[in-house]
């Protein structure tokens, strides 16, 4: 099992990195520990903000894995006046009160909130070498009352409450990432699904129906808070104007287990806004049709075509820069020389030019070098 001491060390390291002040350091004990006094080296002092991490609640799931959730409390004893740590500090910097507030307390609270404002996920190992996926989230720092404490002086207690989720060798929800046009979707919930199309038949001499899957369809359902990201902008545009078949590159990541790039379009979309809450949206994404002629694309995308005198089995080319691309029915990241297998269904005959065409969609403007003529039919704007 992951111990409270391991979590205390993780929080201590993260808070010190967020504070970025080698002369003032957080020191966090698990359950209880010895007070850490200041340390002097020459004319420089390292002052320690002592903290105590303790368990409020703990629960394990009743299955064959070690998993569960712990409720933790992290309490700090913060001096109300910034400690003097070097001879160069001014009286203004060390002022106990500014505008009726304790500035050092505010600074420490800001650091704590900055570190804990986002949910985080980590891979930790217990003493037996077992791997655990650990994720945690916390509320804002809560200030207590000012008190005079022996050995600590005039301090204010600052507390934050943390929920820690853990699973042995498991995949945390924070490790499941969905990129929409290379921008991470800040979802509140995401559901991936693949549905089969089943053909049922009763064969001669049998009264039992047998089934075979003739195809499958992949889809993603996302619940998200509306903000200024690419998904929200695309959803609002689709909601208000209703332009269908606008394709976007969607990269699905399941931690270190696997990932895949898809070309997808928006399907069912709903938005909600109640009271003074953050407006939210729910959208379903589905795989786009393989025919680039039937798709619309964002302004930043480029569409081009290879023009052939006859059908070919493969096309070799080199894009001028790395890009997400869709060609021959597949979405891939292209960088450097590429050789793409071409099937008859990937080739479209254009009667106007009298050529066989294979289309290439990229998420940015690229120059394509190839022994086969390539023509841009839709230029990318804004990159």
Secondary structure, DSSP 4 states (H G I P E B T S, - for coil): ---HHHHHHHHHHHHHHHH--TTEEEEEEES-------EEETTEEEEEEEEEEEEEEEEE-SSSS-EEEEEEEEEEEEESSPPP-STT--TTTT-S-BTTB-HHHHHHHHHHHHHHSS-EEEEEE-TT--EEEEEEEE---EEEEEEEETTTEEEEEEEEEEEEEEEET---GGGEEEEETTEE--EEEEEEEEEEEEEEEE-TT--SEEEEEEEEEEEEEEEEE--SSHHHHHHHHHHHH----EEEEEEEEETTTEEEEEEEEEEEEEEE--TTSPPEEEEEEEEPPS-GGG-EE-TT-EEEEEEESS--SEEEEEESS-EEEEETTEEEEE-SEEEEE--GGG-EEETTTTEEEEEEEESS---EEESS-EEEEE--S--
